[in-house]
Amino acid sequence: MIRIPPISDFCKSEYLKDTLPAFKQFLNSVKNNPDYEKEIGYLNNGEELDDEKISDLLVGNISKLEDAITEIGTIQPRRENDGFHRLYENFTKRKLGKTWAEKIGVSICPYCNRSYIFTLKKSGVRPQYDHFFPKSLYPYLALSMYNLIPCCAICNQAKRDFNTFNTETHSANFIYPHTDSYGDRIKFDISIEDDIFALLGSSNNFEIDILGLDGDAGQNAQKAAETLNLRELYNKHIDYVQDIIKTTYIYDDSYLQSLSETFPDFFKSPEEAANLVYMNFLNEEDWDKRILSKLTHDIKLEFQK
């Protein structure tokens, strides 16, 4: 999982301005409806709706969303045309909903780092939005800004209704892209059995493994990888890994140093030369710029050693 860039105060303000009026109008329309008693009770301050709580629900960080879930809990399916779901669908049809991923700087699926998810304004093409805390269980978070994860269709379908809330710890039990990343919590590894040609990148007789590190963070990362079927998906990229292996042998550290010294106008460091040689970004802070960057980093490091 690749971390989503921080959302600016301007974008938060724009999001709240776009979503608050319809959200509050809907709450007023159902304040006497017993189907919405839990949500209205949480968002009320006495007998009036609490604007601060509503704002926290719409643009508050993950701790605010976890507080809401702790107080409200899961909601049994009311009907297909649930009001919160309608608010979300209307948002996705408006200009901000169509361009939101681009506005917050997301063009690579943060869940898998395998797919570009570009926004095309003229045609209305945009990434899908996964609800980190699924709207089938927590419909009142259907329009929450920090609950929307721009992602590819494959990851959205794989995750679907997976419950990411741990009722014992009252916190997320899944890597959360707005604050977390896979980083060194998991690593890609190659499983090769006595095949020298595979070790040299000349044979595809190997498998790509995903190993989770110890501790809660590693377990959450591993759970995310398993839920999203990342091991199976990444084994579709065997040919790409073969190229990484060959490149690592051919372009060693001394060669990269030589490139940076020979072409100082192109490369400020051997690391920049490596980015060009591997046609990817190897430093974690840049993994959101190109697909398969985490994989490239890990395999390069493994074969360097």
ZICORLIN-V186861 format. One record per pair of residues at least 4 apart in sequence whose ideal C-beta (glycine too) atoms are under 7 Angstrom apart, sorted by sequence separation. I is the first residue (numbers start at 1). GAP is how many residues later the second one is. D is the distance in whole Angstrom. If there is no record, write none. Layout:
# ZICORLIN-V186861
[[I | GAP | D] [I | GAP | D]]
This chain:
# ZICORLIN-V186861
[[7 | 4 | 5] [9 | 4 | 6] [10 | 4 | 6] [11 | 4 | 6] [12 | 4 | 6] [13 | 4 | 6] [14 | 4 | 6] [15 | 4 | 6] [16 | 4 | 5] [19 | 4 | 5] [20 | 4 | 6] [21 | 4 | 6] [22 | 4 | 6] [23 | 4 | 7] [24 | 4 | 6] [25 | 4 | 7] [26 | 4 | 7] [27 | 4 | 6] [36 | 4 | 5] [37 | 4 | 6] [38 | 4 | 7] [39 | 4 | 6] [40 | 4 | 6] [44 | 4 | 7] [50 | 4 | 7] [51 | 4 | 6] [52 | 4 | 6] [53 | 4 | 6] [54 | 4 | 6] [55 | 4 | 6] [56 | 4 | 4] [60 | 4 | 3] [62 | 4 | 6] [63 | 4 | 6] [64 | 4 | 7] [65 | 4 | 7] [66 | 4 | 6] [67 | 4 | 6] [68 | 4 | 6] [69 | 4 | 7] [78 | 4 | 5] [83 | 4 | 7] [84 | 4 | 7] [85 | 4 | 6] [86 | 4 | 6] [87 | 4 | 7] [88 | 4 | 7] [89 | 4 | 7] [90 | 4 | 7] [93 | 4 | 6] [95 | 4 | 6] [96 | 4 | 6] [99 | 4 | 6] [100 | 4 | 6] [106 | 4 | 7] [109 | 4 | 7] [131 | 4 | 4] [134 | 4 | 7] [135 | 4 | 5] [151 | 4 | 5] [152 | 4 | 7] [153 | 4 | 6] [154 | 4 | 6] [155 | 4 | 6] [172 | 4 | 5] [176 | 4 | 5] [182 | 4 | 5] [195 | 4 | 7] [196 | 4 | 6] [214 | 4 | 6] [215 | 4 | 7] [216 | 4 | 6] [217 | 4 | 6] [218 | 4 | 6] [219 | 4 | 6] [220 | 4 | 7] [221 | 4 | 6] [222 | 4 | 6] [223 | 4 | 6] [224 | 4 | 6] [229 | 4 | 6] [230 | 4 | 6] [231 | 4 | 7] [237 | 4 | 6] [238 | 4 | 7] [239 | 4 | 7] [240 | 4 | 7] [241 | 4 | 6] [242 | 4 | 7] [243 | 4 | 6] [244 | 4 | 6] [245 | 4 | 7] [246 | 4 | 6] [247 | 4 | 6] [251 | 4 | 5] [253 | 4 | 6] [254 | 4 | 6] [255 | 4 | 7] [256 | 4 | 7] [257 | 4 | 6] [258 | 4 | 6] [259 | 4 | 6] [260 | 4 | 7] [263 | 4 | 6] [268 | 4 | 5] [270 | 4 | 6] [271 | 4 | 7] [273 | 4 | 6] [274 | 4 | 6] [278 | 4 | 7] [292 | 4 | 6] [293 | 4 | 6] [294 | 4 | 6] [295 | 4 | 6] [296 | 4 | 6] [297 | 4 | 6] [298 | 4 | 6] [299 | 4 | 6] [300 | 4 | 6] [301 | 4 | 7] [7 | 5 | 6] [44 | 5 | 6] [45 | 5 | 4] [49 | 5 | 6] [60 | 5 | 7] [81 | 5 | 6] [92 | 5 | 4] [101 | 5 | 5] [108 | 5 | 6] [109 | 5 | 6] [120 | 5 | 4] [133 | 5 | 5] [151 | 5 | 5] [166 | 5 | 6] [175 | 5 | 5] [197 | 5 | 4] [198 | 5 | 4] [213 | 5 | 4] [225 | 5 | 4] [251 | 5 | 6] [267 | 5 | 4] [275 | 5 | 7] [281 | 5 | 4] [30 | 6 | 4] [43 | 6 | 6] [44 | 6 | 6] [91 | 6 | 4] [109 | 6 | 5] [119 | 6 | 7] [135 | 6 | 7] [141 | 6 | 5] [192 | 6 | 5] [197 | 6 | 4] [212 | 6 | 5] [225 | 6 | 7] [267 | 6 | 4] [275 | 6 | 6] [281 | 6 | 6] [287 | 6 | 4] [43 | 7 | 6] [119 | 7 | 5] [135 | 7 | 4] [165 | 7 | 6] [166 | 7 | 4] [175 | 7 | 7] [192 | 7 | 6] [198 | 7 | 5] [212 | 7 | 6] [260 | 7 | 4] [275 | 7 | 6] [286 | 7 | 7] [287 | 7 | 6] [56 | 8 | 4] [108 | 8 | 6] [109 | 8 | 5] [133 | 8 | 5] [164 | 8 | 5] [195 | 8 | 6] [198 | 8 | 5] [259 | 8 | 6] [274 | 8 | 6] [281 | 8 | 5] [31 | 9 | 5] [107 | 9 | 6] [108 | 9 | 7] [164 | 9 | 6] [212 | 9 | 6] [260 | 9 | 6] [281 | 9 | 5] [30 | 10 | 7] [43 | 10 | 5] [107 | 10 | 6] [117 | 10 | 4] [131 | 10 | 7] [164 | 10 | 4] [195 | 10 | 5] [212 | 10 | 3] [260 | 10 | 5] [280 | 10 | 5] [43 | 11 | 6] [57 | 11 | 6] [106 | 11 | 7] [107 | 11 | 6] [131 | 11 | 7] [271 | 11 | 7] [260 | 12 | 7] [271 | 12 | 7] [280 | 12 | 7] [281 | 12 | 5] [27 | 13 | 7] [257 | 13 | 5] [260 | 13 | 5] [280 | 13 | 5] [43 | 14 | 7] [133 | 14 | 6] [192 | 14 | 4] [256 | 14 | 4] [259 | 14 | 4] [282 | 14 | 7] [132 | 15 | 5] [191 | 15 | 6] [210 | 15 | 5] [282 | 15 | 5] [27 | 16 | 6] [101 | 16 | 6] [131 | 16 | 5] [190 | 16 | 5] [191 | 16 | 5] [280 | 16 | 4] [102 | 17 | 4] [131 | 17 | 7] [132 | 17 | 5] [253 | 17 | 7] [256 | 17 | 5] [101 | 18 | 6] [190 | 18 | 6] [191 | 18 | 5] [256 | 18 | 5] [278 | 18 | 6] [282 | 18 | 7] [129 | 19 | 5] [130 | 19 | 4] [99 | 20 | 6] [129 | 20 | 7] [188 | 20 | 6] [189 | 20 | 4] [210 | 20 | 6] [129 | 21 | 6] [130 | 21 | 5] [210 | 21 | 5] [256 | 21 | 7] [27 | 22 | 6] [99 | 22 | 6] [188 | 22 | 6] [189 | 22 | 5] [209 | 22 | 7] [278 | 22 | 7] [127 | 23 | 4] [128 | 23 | 6] [127 | 24 | 6] [137 | 24 | 7] [186 | 24 | 6] [187 | 24 | 5] [24 | 25 | 7] [101 | 25 | 6] [127 | 25 | 7] [128 | 25 | 5] [130 | 25 | 7] [136 | 25 | 5] [186 | 25 | 6] [42 | 26 | 7] [98 | 26 | 5] [101 | 26 | 5] [130 | 26 | 5] [137 | 26 | 6] [186 | 26 | 5] [208 | 26 | 5] [251 | 26 | 5] [134 | 27 | 5] [185 | 27 | 7] [186 | 27 | 7] [208 | 27 | 5] [98 | 28 | 5] [128 | 28 | 4] [134 | 28 | 7] [149 | 28 | 5] [185 | 28 | 5] [207 | 28 | 6] [42 | 29 | 5] [130 | 29 | 6] [134 | 29 | 7] [184 | 29 | 7] [24 | 30 | 6] [42 | 30 | 5] [247 | 30 | 6] [23 | 31 | 7] [133 | 31 | 6] [247 | 31 | 6] [132 | 32 | 6] [133 | 32 | 6] [146 | 32 | 6] [185 | 32 | 5] [186 | 32 | 7] [39 | 33 | 6] [117 | 33 | 6] [185 | 33 | 5] [208 | 33 | 6] [38 | 34 | 5] [117 | 34 | 7] [204 | 34 | 5] [244 | 34 | 7] [23 | 35 | 6] [117 | 35 | 6] [186 | 35 | 5] [204 | 35 | 7] [185 | 36 | 4] [186 | 36 | 6] [38 | 37 | 7] [115 | 37 | 4] [20 | 38 | 6] [204 | 38 | 6] [16 | 39 | 6] [19 | 39 | 6] [110 | 39 | 7] [115 | 39 | 7] [182 | 39 | 5] [186 | 39 | 6] [111 | 40 | 5] [112 | 40 | 7] [110 | 41 | 7] [201 | 41 | 5] [16 | 42 | 6] [109 | 42 | 5] [16 | 43 | 5] [35 | 43 | 5] [109 | 43 | 4] [112 | 43 | 5] [15 | 44 | 6] [106 | 44 | 4] [111 | 44 | 4] [132 | 44 | 6] [201 | 44 | 3] [175 | 45 | 5] [201 | 45 | 4] [109 | 46 | 6] [174 | 46 | 6] [175 | 46 | 5] [188 | 46 | 7] [12 | 47 | 5] [88 | 47 | 7] [173 | 47 | 6] [101 | 49 | 4] [174 | 49 | 6] [175 | 49 | 5] [85 | 50 | 7] [173 | 50 | 7] [174 | 50 | 5] [91 | 52 | 6] [240 | 52 | 6] [244 | 52 | 6] [248 | 52 | 5] [30 | 53 | 6] [85 | 54 | 6] [88 | 54 | 4] [245 | 54 | 7] [84 | 55 | 4] [87 | 55 | 7] [88 | 55 | 5] [237 | 55 | 7] [244 | 55 | 5] [248 | 55 | 4] [84 | 56 | 6] [87 | 56 | 5] [244 | 56 | 6] [248 | 56 | 6] [26 | 57 | 5] [82 | 57 | 5] [85 | 57 | 6] [84 | 58 | 4] [237 | 58 | 7] [241 | 58 | 6] [245 | 58 | 6] [84 | 59 | 7] [26 | 61 | 6] [234 | 61 | 6] [74 | 63 | 5] [75 | 63 | 7] [23 | 64 | 6] [69 | 64 | 6] [74 | 64 | 7] [75 | 64 | 6] [22 | 65 | 6] [162 | 65 | 5] [110 | 67 | 4] [22 | 68 | 7] [65 | 68 | 6] [72 | 68 | 6] [159 | 68 | 6] [69 | 69 | 6] [158 | 69 | 6] [159 | 69 | 6] [158 | 70 | 5] [158 | 71 | 5] [19 | 72 | 6] [68 | 72 | 7] [68 | 73 | 7] [155 | 73 | 5] [18 | 76 | 7] [65 | 76 | 6] [18 | 78 | 5] [65 | 79 | 6] [15 | 81 | 7] [65 | 81 | 6] [14 | 82 | 7] [65 | 82 | 6] [57 | 83 | 7] [62 | 84 | 6] [58 | 85 | 6] [61 | 85 | 6] [58 | 86 | 6] [59 | 86 | 5] [60 | 86 | 7] [57 | 87 | 6] [58 | 87 | 6] [11 | 92 | 6] [11 | 93 | 6] [69 | 96 | 5] [7 | 97 | 5] [5 | 99 | 6] [4 | 100 | 7] [5 | 100 | 4] [70 | 100 | 5] [39 | 101 | 5] [183 | 101 | 6] [4 | 102 | 6] [66 | 104 | 6] [66 | 105 | 6] [2 | 106 | 6] [4 | 106 | 5] [188 | 107 | 5] [2 | 108 | 5] [1 | 109 | 6] [190 | 109 | 7] [1 | 110 | 6] [62 | 110 | 7] [188 | 110 | 4] [2 | 111 | 5] [187 | 111 | 5] [188 | 111 | 6] [182 | 112 | 6] [190 | 112 | 6] [189 | 113 | 7] [62 | 114 | 6] [62 | 116 | 7] [112 | 116 | 6] [62 | 117 | 7] [111 | 117 | 6] [112 | 118 | 6] [114 | 119 | 6] [23 | 120 | 6] [112 | 121 | 7] [19 | 124 | 6] [15 | 130 | 5] [12 | 133 | 7] [4 | 173 | 5] [1 | 174 | 5] [3 | 174 | 6] [4 | 174 | 5] [113 | 174 | 7] [116 | 175 | 6] [1 | 176 | 6] [115 | 176 | 6] [3 | 177 | 7] [114 | 177 | 6] [3 | 178 | 4] [113 | 178 | 6] [114 | 178 | 6] [1 | 179 | 7] [2 | 179 | 6] [113 | 179 | 6] [1 | 180 | 6] [108 | 180 | 5] [113 | 180 | 6] [1 | 181 | 5] [113 | 181 | 5] [108 | 183 | 6] [1 | 223 | 6] [5 | 283 | 7] [2 | 285 | 5] [3 | 285 | 7] [2 | 286 | 5]]
